[in-house]
Amino acid sequence: MASLPLDLNQDLLLTIERDFKGLYSGDIGTSSIRGGQTAANIALANLDISGYANKRSEVLPRNRRGATVLSPYIRHNILTLGEVYQAVELAPFKDKEKFRDELFWQEYARHLYARIGVRLFENLRFDANYNVDGNGWDRQMLCIDQVVAELETDGWLVNQTRMWLASHWTVRNDKGWIFGQERMHQQLIDGSRAANLLGWQWTVGAGTGKPYGFAKWQVDKRAPGLCNKCSLKSNCPIQEFPDETSSHQLDREPLLDNDPDTSATTGPTIPIINNKAEYVLLTIDSLGDNDAALVANPLLPAVFVFNESALRKLQLSSRRLAFYLQTLEDLSTRRQVQAYLGDPYKFARDNAVAVTYAPVPSFKKFKDLAQIFPYPWLRQPHVGSVKSFSSWRNRVAK
């Protein structure tokens, strides 16, 4: 297990290039969205969602965008959904309702993934057999080129352009949605299996039976003037909406209708204390100062282990790695932090660790943990239907 430097004066890109060789994809760089609790707190303090309902889907020019760009901090629970939910209490009603609805969508994705696990990699309710591998983003189109460039250089996109890319990859170019979501997941600094898989499922029609049709109309509305600069403006391949298709409904997945074991989905609701802990082990699902295990053990060193075998397989972007390193560096200004490259599950077996539960399949790989603390759900998972956002939402109290 190799120790990693957490020095704010260290060249971050040099650290990635030297210590993560062969473990990331693409060129080397950092996002304009900085990792860490300090940056997250500043973003939350400056949060203003006035006009959010009307502007959240705007793409260009960037100063028209209404998206809050809090998702990287929310994804890693640097800011919890509950904190952000409460932060907009005094916002205009229409904007508050729309913004909170988006927070609930993130929570829905987490509930769904926690319940059905890796089956979220499969078509949920309707057949969406885009089985051809390959690149589904034609960068001759200026709208696609600029969006992919933003994805690759900043690691973040507004939701509207995520839908453009997912639809163009599959509905237009008939490429496999699993391959497309993997490409996006490599780049997004807010990339989560729960949200990314769910977003692609719904866009390609695997969740609803009705694919999202990407066409020039959306570009003209959300990024006015962009099409006029495109070399294909006289021969636009998405001039019209794609033909409507009728998806075949799959056999019902029982877990979508009912959860036979909500305790397994939810995780512990009170701390489980088996032994005295020597370290607090952080995961990418909980990197904030308010991580429950950190708060309960204020004098213990915090440890984060970059999963070397997973990184070698996933080939995440250097911007994602930089975001994690920035977050750990920021935390190290307030308490002792150790970072390693190796096997987090082995570290947990070899040491007495306290950890906050994560509602993801890989958490089951942890064995004999000294302490396990509850996950910060916005709403506790329920036993009822999760086959659609609306059916799930109807069971969730506001």
N, C-alpha and C positions, 0 to 999 in steps of 0.2 A: 504494500500500500504506500503510494507516493504522497508526500506532503506537498501542499501547494501554498505559494506565498499569498498573503493577504495584506499587501502594502499599498496604501493609497498613493504613494509616490512611485510605485512600480509601473512600468509601461504595460498596460493591460493587454494590448495586442501582442506584445512580445511574449507575455506569459502564455497566452493561448497558443501562439505559434510554436512555442518551445515545449510546453507541457501537454498539449492536446493534439500533438501531431498525429494525423490519421484518424482523428475522432470527430472531425467536423467537415461540413461540405461548403463549397462556394468560396468566394474571396473572403478576406479577413477585414472586419470592421466592427463598429459599434452602432447601435440605434440612437436616434435623437431622444428616445425615451430612456431615461436613466433608471437603473435598478436601485432599490434600497428603500428603507422606511422613511428616510429623510425626504427623498424625492416624492414618495407617495403622500406623505403628510402635507407637503407643499401643494401638490396637485389637488388634494381633497379640500384644503383650506381655500383654494382659489376656484373651487367648483361653482359654476353658475349655469344652471340648466334652463334659463329663460330662453324660450324659443326652441327648445329641444325637440318637441313634438313635430315641428315643421321642418327643422334643419338637420335632423340626425342622419338622413340619407343623402345629404348633399356631398358631392365628390370634389368638384372644382368650380371656381378657384378655392384653394384651401381655406381662405379666410371666411368662406361661407359655411364651412363644416360646423355641424352642431354636435358631433360626437365628442364625448368627454375624454377619451384616451385613458380611462382608468382601468381598462380591462387587463393589462399586464399585472397590475398590482392586485386586482381582484382574483385573477386566475391563481396566483401564488399565495393568496390570503395574507398578503402584506397589508391590504385593506380587506376586511371581511365584507361580505354582502350586507350583513347587518349594519355595520358602520356606515356604509355608503347609503343604504336605505334610509337611515335616520338623518343623514346629513342634508337631505333635500326636503325635509318636513315643511319648510316655509316657502318652498318654490311655488310658482303658479300651478294651479290644480291640473290643467291639461298636460303640462310638461312633466309634473311630478308623476302623474298616473302612467304616462308613456315610459318615462325613465324607469320607474319601479317595475313596470311590466317587463322591461328588458332584463332587469336584475332577476326577476322570477324565471325568465327564460334560461338564464345561466343556472339557476337553482334546479330547474326542471332537468336540464342536461345532466347535472350531477346526480340527481335522484335516479334517472334512467340508467346511467352508467353503473351506479352503485348496485342497482337491482339486477341488470341483465349482463353486466360485465363485457367480456370480449365478444358477445353476440352483437354488440353495437357495431362491429365491423361487418356484419351481414345485413342484407336488406331487411328492414323491420317488418313492413306490412305489405309492400307491393314490390313486384319484380322490377328490378332496374339493372338489367344485365348489359352494362357497358363493359364488355370483357376484354377489350383490346388495350394492351399496354402501349405506352408511348407518351409523347408530349401533346397535350391538348390545348396549348396556348399559342395561337398564331400571332407572333409578334410583329407581323406586317401591319396589323391593325393597331393604330396609335392608341386606342383605348385600352387594349390588352397590353401593349408594350409598356405604357406608363404605369399601369397597375402592377404588372409583374416587376417592373423596376423598383417601385415603391416597396413591394413585398421583400425584394432581395436586398435593398439598401437600408431599409428602416425596420423591417420585421413587423410591420403593423399595417392594417388596412381597415377602412370603415366597413361596416357590415354590407353595404350596398355593393361594393366592389368585390367582396368575398363571394357574393352571390353571382356576380358577373363571371368571375373566374370558374366557379364550380359549374355553372350552366354551360359556359363555353367549352369547357373540357369534356363534358359528358353529352349534354343534349345536342350541342352543335357538332362536336367532333367525335362522338361515339367512343371516347376513351374510358377506361375503367375508373369508376369514381374512387375506388380504394387507392389507386395509384395517384390520383389527383389530390386527394386529401392528405396523403403522405407527403407529397411535395410541399403542400401548404404548411403542414405541421412542422416540417423541418425549419421553416423560415420564421413563423410567427412567434414573437416573444411572449404572446399570451396563449400560445398553443396548448390546448388541453385536449386529450382524447375525447372527453365528454362533449365539449362544445363543438369541436371541429367535426367529429364524426356525425353528430346530430345535425349540424348545419348543412353538411353535404347530403345527408340522407334526405332532408326536406327539400333541398334545392333540386336534386335529381329525381324526386318523386318517389323514392323508396319508402318514405314515411306517410305521404298523403295520396299517392297515386297520380298527382298532377305536377309534372316538372315545371320549374320556373323557366320561362322562355326569355332568354336574353336577346335584346334587339336594339337597333339604333335609337329607337324612341327613348329608352332609358338613359343612353349616353347624352342625347340632346337635352333631356330634362335635368339630369344630375350633374353634367359637366358641359354646359353650353359653350359652343364654339370649338370644342375639341375636334369634332368630326371634320370641320372645315380645314384643319391642319393635316389631316390624314392623307397619305398617298393613295389610299383606296376610296376616297370620298366619292368618286364617280362610279365605283364598282364595289360598293360596300357588301360584304358577304353576310351581314346581319341586318340588311335593309328592312326585311319583314320578320315578323315573329315566326319561329319554327312551327312546323305542323304539329298540331296537337296529337298526342299519343294516348292510348288507353292501356294502362298498366294492369297486369294480371295480379289479383290479390292472392297473397300467399296464405298458407295454412296458419291459423292463429297461433301465436306464441303465448302460452298461458301466463307467463310472467308479466306480459304487458297488461293483463286484466287484473291480476291479483298477486300480492306479495305474500307467500306462505311463511316468510321469516323476516319480518321487518328489523329484528335486532341485528341480523347479519348485514342488512342494508345500511342501517343507521350507524352501527358501531356502538361503542360504550357510551352511555348517557351520563355516567359518573366516572371519575378516575379509577383505574384499576392499578392498585399498588401491590406488586408482588415482592419487590425487594427495594433496597436502597439503590438509587441510581448514581453512577459516576459521571455520566455525560448526558446532555440533552442532544438527541439526534434529530436534526432537521431534515425535512423532505421538501421536494419542489412544490408540494401541495400545502405547505405551511412554512413560510419564510419570514413572517412578520414578527415584530417585537412582542406582539400579543399572542404569539403561539402559546397554547395552554401549557405545554410542557416547560417552555422557557419561563413563564410567569411563576409556575409552581416550584421551580428550581433555580432561583435567581443567582445562586453562588456557583453553580456548576458550569463548566465550559460547554459551549455549544459546538457541535461537530456537524459538518456536512460532507458526505462522501459522494463525489461524482461517480456514477456507475459506469465504469470503463467499458464493460461488455455491451451495455445498452447503448452507450454513445457510439461505439464502433458500428453497431447495427443501424442505428437511427440516422447517424450523420447529420445531426442538427447543425444549424448555422452558427458561425462564430458570434453572431449578435445575440443569440440566445445564451451562449456560454458567458458572454460579457455581462449580460444582464444579471445572471446568477452571481458572478464574481463581484460585481458592483454591490449587489445586495449584501453579500457576506462581508465585504470590506466595510460597508456602512455599519453593519451590526457590530463589527469588531471595534468600532470607536466607543462602544458603550459596554461591551462585555467581552470576555475571552472567547475567541472563535478559532476553531481549527478546521482546515479544509484538506481533503485528501482525494486522490484519484485511485479507485479500487472497487471494492465490493461492499456496498452498504449493509447487505444482509449478513455477511461474514463479520463485519464490525459489530453489528448488533448481537451476534452469537458470542463473540469473544469478549464483549464488554457489557456491563450493566448500564442500559440506556433507558432514558425516558423519551417517549415519542408521542406526538399527537396523531391520532388516528386519521388515515386518509381513505376516502371511499372509492378506492381504485383496486382492481384485481391484484396488482403487484404487492399490495400491503400484506397479503396473506403469506408472502415469502418470509416475513419477519417471524421469528420463533423465539419463545421464551423471553419476551421483553420484560424488563424490570418494572416499567410503568407505562401505561397507555392512557392518554387523555382524550376527552371527547372532541369530535370535529365540530367546528362552528357553523352548523347549519343555519340558514336563514329561516327555514321551516323544517320541522321534523318530517322525514319520509312517512307516507301513509300506505295503507294496504291496498288502496284502490287502483283504478286504471291509470296507466302512464302511456297509453297507446297514442295519445296526442297531447299537445300542450294544453288545449282547452279542457280536455277531460281531467287532466292532472290538476289544472288551475282551479277547477270547480271544487276540488276537495281541499284546497289550501286556503286557510283563512287569511284575510288581508291584515 
